[in-house]
Amino acid sequence: MFPPAYASAEMIIPFIALANVFYGLFELFMVGVLLREKVRFTILFLPLAAVVHIALNCLLIPNYGIVGAAISTLVAYLLLACVAYFVNQRIYPLPFEIGLFGLALCLGIVWYIGAMLLLRGQSVVMHWIILGGIGCLYGGILFLLGHIPAKK
């Protein structure tokens, strides 16, 4: 589907995509911190995530190259989201449905792995058919998960 020069980057896309999910969650979890005007907390956990990112880059890049860098980014953003969540819950508790999100995330990862296994050796047309079917199925499951009543 893409020029051969891009083939080496294919393996890092899942890590970077998932890292961006966690960065988005970090932004979401910052709502309480921002509402309470406790922005000074970001001075603590942004450098923490940066130090973890740099340290993991130093450890992983020599052995794993760009995959190591992608994993480092994922771990740093995961840490950033977790710290922001726990800080936010102490400052301004909000009822985030973490369990439901975790379930949707795990299902998405399983769907992705399944799709990658199904796509091996398929034509471009079959790629689109399989991806479309899996995408619709996953979207339907997310729709159904959204209709699970929240715990009170």
C-alpha positions in Angstrom: 0.0 0.0 0.0 2.9 2.4 0.8 6.3 2.8 -0.9 8.9 0.3 0.4 10.9 3.1 2.0 8.1 3.3 4.7 8.1 -0.4 5.5 10.5 -0.1 8.4 8.2 2.4 10.1 5.2 0.0 10.0 6.2 -1.7 13.2 6.2 1.4 15.3 2.7 2.7 14.3 0.8 0.7 16.9 3.1 1.9 19.7 2.9 5.5 18.6 -0.9 5.3 18.1 -1.4 3.9 21.6 1.0 6.5 23.0 -1.2 9.2 21.6 -4.3 7.6 23.1 -2.6 7.9 26.5 -1.5 11.4 25.8 -5.2 12.3 25.0 -6.2 10.7 28.3 -3.5 12.8 30.1 -5.2 15.9 28.6 -8.6 14.6 29.7 -7.4 13.8 33.2 -6.0 17.4 33.5 -9.6 18.8 33.6 -9.8 18.8 37.4 -6.3 20.2 37.8 -7.2 23.0 35.5 -10.6 23.7 37.1 -9.0 23.9 40.5 -6.2 26.0 39.0 -3.5 23.7 40.4 -1.4 23.9 37.3 1.7 23.8 39.4 1.3 20.0 39.6 2.3 19.8 35.9 5.7 21.1 36.9 6.1 17.8 38.8 4.8 15.2 36.5 5.8 16.5 33.1 9.5 16.4 33.9 9.0 13.0 35.5 7.6 11.7 32.2 10.4 13.4 30.3 13.1 11.8 32.5 11.5 8.3 32.1 11.3 8.9 28.4 14.9 9.9 28.1 16.1 7.0 30.3 14.1 4.5 28.4 15.4 5.9 25.1 19.0 5.4 26.4 18.2 1.8 27.4 16.1 0.7 24.5 17.3 2.5 21.4 20.8 0.8 21.2 19.2 -2.6 21.2 15.8 -2.0 19.5 16.2 1.1 17.4 13.0 2.9 16.4 10.9 0.3 18.1 12.7 1.0 21.4 12.0 4.7 20.9 8.3 4.0 20.2 8.0 1.8 23.3 9.8 4.6 25.3 7.2 7.1 24.1 4.4 4.8 25.0 5.6 4.1 28.5 6.2 7.8 29.1 2.7 8.8 28.0 1.2 5.9 29.9 3.0 7.2 33.1 1.9 10.7 32.3 -1.8 9.6 32.0 -1.6 7.5 35.2 0.0 10.3 37.3 -2.5 12.9 35.9 -5.4 10.5 36.8 -4.3 10.0 40.4 -3.5 13.7 41.0 -6.8 14.7 39.4 -8.8 12.3 41.6 -7.2 13.8 44.7 -7.8 17.4 43.6 -11.1 17.2 41.8 -12.6 13.6 41.8 -14.4 12.8 38.5 -16.2 9.5 37.8 -14.0 8.3 34.9 -15.0 4.8 33.8 -11.5 3.5 33.9 -12.6 -0.2 33.8 -14.8 0.3 30.8 -12.0 2.2 29.0 -9.6 -0.6 29.9 -12.0 -3.2 28.5 -12.4 -1.2 25.2 -8.6 -0.7 25.0 -7.9 -4.4 25.5 -10.6 -5.3 22.9 -9.0 -2.8 20.5 -5.6 -4.4 20.9 -7.0 -7.9 20.4 -8.8 -6.7 17.3 -5.7 -5.0 16.0 -3.6 -8.2 16.5 -6.4 -10.3 14.9 -6.6 -8.0 11.9 -2.8 -8.0 11.4 -2.9 -11.8 11.4 -5.8 -12.0 9.0 -4.2 -9.4 6.6 -1.0 -11.4 6.0 -0.8 -12.3 2.4 -4.1 -10.7 1.4 -4.7 -8.5 -1.6 -5.3 -4.8 -1.2 -9.1 -5.4 -1.8 -9.2 -8.0 0.9 -7.3 -5.7 3.2 -10.0 -3.1 2.9 -12.8 -5.7 3.3 -11.2 -7.2 6.4 -10.4 -3.8 7.9 -13.9 -2.5 7.2 -15.5 -5.6 8.7 -13.3 -5.5 11.8 -13.8 -1.8 12.2 -17.6 -2.1 12.0 -17.6 -4.9 14.5 -15.3 -3.1 16.9 -17.5 0.1 16.5 -20.6 -2.0 17.3 -19.0 -3.4 20.4 -17.9 0.1 21.5 -21.5 1.2 20.9 -22.8 -1.6 23.1 -20.2 -0.9 25.8 -21.4 2.7 25.8 -24.9 1.5 26.7 -23.7 -0.3 29.9 -25.2 1.7 32.8 -22.6 3.5 34.9 -22.0 2.5 38.5 -23.4 5.0 40.9 
